[in-house]
Amino acid sequence: MTLVESIIIAVVEGITEFLPVSSTGHMIIASSFMGIAQDDFTKLFEVAIQLGAIGAVLVLYKNRFFPLTRWVFYAKLLVAVVPALLLGALFNDQIDALLESPLTVALSLLLGGIVLLFIDRFFQSAQTTSEKEISFLQAFVIGIFQCLAMVPGVSRSAASIIGGMQQKLSRSLAAEFSFFLAVPTMAAATGYKLLKAYKETPDILQSSSNLGLLLVGNVVAFVVALLAIKFFIGFLQKHGFKLFGWYRIVLGLILLVLLYTGHLN
């Protein structure tokens, strides 16, 4: 992976992490188009640069996360992240195998796009409009929905937002809680990947060039994610999810054609 390639992937991560379009799917697509092999470092890079995106959430929503004495807020996030931690630990190898499949991404994008076209019609009776009103049960159910994103192309953001709206959160609150939930979820996933790499392939983290790429990737992802989050909330309040649904459908169909014709491996 070159410096330019790492910047491109980090830009893709920053733009797509908090949009309901699947950041993992887009990074796999970008890597495939650039001809970057899905080797151990590439897989680690695509997960580790999520730390930059996490930083963007902490900066934009610092009043929600700090002071640390807001134990009820953190307890809800802990309850919501438990399903992902359990399933991630149990099925890590299977998830890694799916990360190598553009076909899985294409199908997930297509099906998820169809859902987004109708989500506003499905869930119109929002009753919860404030983060303080979210119950522990609602948080846990949203965490279960988030687990759908372990399939590349589903989108962690989309899955948790749909879960939030199914639990009668308003559209904007469901999106914000999805951002909040990203922090412990992505921190745990990144920490696990880094620890696994340190134990099994320590040479990856001992390479100064690899560390440099990780640093650049996180900085770029942080800056781009800041802009993407601000855009998404404003757009969502005015226009809803239909545009993202159509985008996913069109992209999924394009990928299926490229795979069928042999232009994408």
C-alpha positions in Angstrom: 0.0 0.0 0.0 1.4 3.4 -1.0 0.8 6.7 0.7 -1.6 7.9 -1.9 -3.6 4.6 -1.7 -3.8 4.9 2.1 -5.1 8.5 1.8 -7.7 7.5 -0.7 -8.9 4.7 1.6 -8.9 7.0 4.6 -11.0 9.6 2.7 -13.5 6.8 1.8 -13.6 5.7 5.4 -14.2 9.3 6.7 -17.0 10.0 4.2 -18.8 6.7 4.5 -18.4 5.6 8.2 -21.3 7.5 9.5 -23.5 7.5 6.3 -25.8 4.5 5.8 -23.8 3.2 2.8 -21.2 0.9 4.4 -17.7 2.1 5.0 -16.2 -1.4 5.0 -17.9 -2.2 1.7 -16.6 1.0 0.1 -13.1 0.4 1.4 -13.2 -3.1 -0.1 -14.4 -1.7 -3.4 -11.7 1.0 -3.4 -9.0 -1.6 -2.5 -10.2 -3.9 -5.3 -10.2 -1.1 -7.9 -6.7 0.0 -6.9 -5.5 -3.6 -7.0 -4.5 -3.7 -3.3 -4.4 -7.2 -2.1 -6.5 -8.0 1.0 -3.4 -8.9 3.0 -3.0 -8.7 6.8 -1.9 -5.1 6.8 -4.7 -3.9 4.5 -7.3 -5.6 6.7 -5.7 -4.0 9.8 -5.5 -0.6 8.1 -9.2 -0.6 7.1 -10.1 -1.3 10.7 -7.5 0.8 12.6 -8.3 4.1 10.8 -11.7 3.9 12.4 -10.0 5.5 15.4 -9.8 8.8 13.4 -13.5 8.6 12.8 -14.1 7.9 16.5 -12.2 11.1 17.3 -14.5 13.1 15.1 -17.5 11.9 17.1 -15.8 12.8 20.4 -15.0 16.3 19.2 -18.4 17.1 17.7 -20.3 15.6 20.6 -17.9 16.4 23.5 -20.7 17.7 25.6 -22.4 14.3 25.5 -19.3 12.3 26.3 -17.8 14.6 28.9 -17.7 14.8 31.9 -17.1 11.1 32.4 -19.4 11.2 35.4 -22.4 10.7 33.0 -22.6 7.1 34.0 -26.1 6.5 32.7 -25.1 7.6 29.2 -22.1 5.3 29.3 -24.1 2.4 30.8 -26.5 2.6 27.8 -23.7 2.5 25.4 -22.2 -0.5 27.2 -25.5 -2.4 27.1 -25.8 -1.6 23.3 -22.3 -2.7 22.4 -22.5 -6.1 24.2 -24.2 -8.0 21.3 -21.5 -6.9 18.9 -18.7 -7.8 21.3 -20.0 -11.3 21.8 -20.7 -12.1 18.2 -17.5 -10.5 17.1 -15.5 -12.7 19.4 -17.4 -15.8 18.4 -17.3 -15.3 14.6 -14.2 -13.2 14.0 -12.7 -15.7 11.5 -15.9 -15.9 9.5 -16.2 -12.1 9.4 -12.6 -11.8 8.2 -13.4 -14.2 5.3 -16.4 -12.1 4.3 -14.2 -9.0 4.2 -12.5 -10.5 1.0 -15.8 -10.8 -0.9 -16.9 -7.9 -3.2 -19.9 -10.1 -4.2 -21.1 -10.0 -0.5 -20.7 -6.2 -0.5 -22.7 -5.8 -3.8 -25.6 -7.9 -2.6 -25.7 -6.2 0.8 -25.6 -2.8 -0.8 -28.5 -3.7 -3.0 -30.7 -5.2 -0.4 -29.9 -2.5 2.2 -30.7 0.2 -0.4 -34.2 -1.3 -0.9 -34.8 -1.1 2.9 -33.7 2.5 3.0 -36.2 3.5 0.3 -39.1 2.6 2.6 -37.7 3.1 6.1 -39.3 6.5 6.6 -42.7 5.0 5.7 -42.2 2.0 8.0 -41.3 4.0 11.1 -43.4 7.2 11.3 -44.4 7.2 14.9 -41.3 8.5 16.7 -41.8 8.8 20.5 -38.3 9.2 21.7 -36.6 12.5 20.8 -34.0 12.9 23.5 -30.9 10.8 24.3 -31.9 10.9 28.0 -35.2 9.2 27.2 -33.6 6.1 25.6 -34.2 3.1 27.8 -31.7 0.3 28.5 -33.9 -2.1 26.6 -34.1 0.2 23.6 -30.3 0.5 23.7 -29.9 -3.3 23.8 -32.2 -3.8 20.8 -30.4 -1.2 18.8 -27.1 -3.1 19.6 -28.7 -6.3 18.2 -29.5 -4.5 15.0 -26.0 -3.2 14.8 -24.7 -6.8 14.6 -26.2 -7.0 11.1 -23.3 -4.8 10.0 -20.8 -7.7 10.5 -21.8 -8.6 7.0 -19.7 -6.3 4.7 -21.9 -3.9 2.8 -24.8 -3.8 5.3 -23.4 -0.6 7.1 -23.1 -0.3 10.8 -24.6 3.2 10.6 -27.7 2.0 8.6 -28.3 -1.1 10.8 -28.2 0.9 14.1 -30.2 3.8 12.7 -32.9 1.3 11.5 -32.8 -0.3 14.9 -33.2 3.1 16.5 -36.2 4.0 14.4 -37.7 0.6 15.0 -37.5 1.4 18.7 -39.4 4.6 18.0 -36.4 7.0 18.1 -36.8 10.1 15.9 -34.8 10.1 12.7 -32.1 12.5 13.9 -31.8 10.9 17.4 -31.4 7.5 15.8 -28.6 8.8 13.7 -26.9 10.5 16.7 -27.2 7.4 18.9 -25.6 5.5 16.0 -22.7 7.9 16.2 -22.4 7.5 19.9 -22.5 3.7 19.7 -19.8 3.8 17.1 -17.3 4.9 19.7 -17.2 1.8 21.9 -17.9 -0.6 19.0 -15.2 0.7 16.8 -12.7 1.2 19.6 -13.2 -2.5 20.7 -12.9 -3.7 17.1 -9.7 -1.7 16.5 -8.2 -2.7 19.8 -8.9 -6.4 19.1 -7.3 -6.2 15.6 -4.3 -4.4 16.9 -3.8 -6.9 19.7 -4.2 -9.8 17.3 -1.7 -8.3 14.9 0.8 -7.7 17.7 0.5 -11.4 18.8 0.3 -13.1 15.4 2.0 -10.8 12.9 4.2 -8.5 15.0 6.3 -7.5 12.0 3.3 -5.5 10.6 3.4 -3.1 13.6 7.2 -3.0 13.7 7.4 -1.5 10.3 7.9 2.2 10.4 6.3 2.6 7.0 3.2 0.8 8.1 3.0 2.9 11.3 3.3 6.0 9.1 0.5 4.9 6.9 -1.7 4.2 9.9 -1.0 7.7 11.3 -1.7 9.5 8.1 -4.9 7.4 7.6 -6.2 8.2 11.0 -5.6 12.0 10.6 -7.3 12.0 7.1 -10.2 9.9 8.4 -10.7 12.3 11.4 -10.9 15.5 9.3 -13.1 14.0 6.6 -15.5 12.4 9.2 -15.9 15.8 10.9 -17.3 17.2 7.7 -19.4 14.1 6.8 -21.2 14.0 10.2 -22.2 17.6 9.9 -23.5 17.1 6.4 -25.4 13.9 7.2 -27.4 15.3 10.1 -28.5 18.3 8.2 -29.3 16.3 5.1 -31.2 13.7 7.0 -33.5 16.2 8.7 -34.5 17.7 5.4 -34.5 14.8 3.0 -34.6 11.5 4.8 -33.0 8.2 3.5 -34.2 7.8 0.0 -31.2 9.3 -1.8 -28.9 6.9 0.2 -31.2 4.0 -0.7 -31.0 4.8 -4.4 -27.2 5.3 -4.2 -26.8 1.8 -2.6 -29.0 0.2 -5.2 -27.2 1.7 -8.2 -23.8 1.0 -6.7 -24.8 -2.6 -5.9 -26.0 -3.2 -9.5 -22.9 -1.7 -11.0 -20.7 -3.9 -8.8 -22.7 -7.0 -9.8 -22.2 -6.1 -13.5 -18.5 -5.5 -13.0 -18.1 -8.8 -11.2 -20.2 -10.7 -13.8 -18.1 -9.3 -16.7 -14.8 -9.9 -14.9 -13.8 -6.3 -14.5 -13.7 -6.6 -10.7 -12.2 -9.5 -8.9 
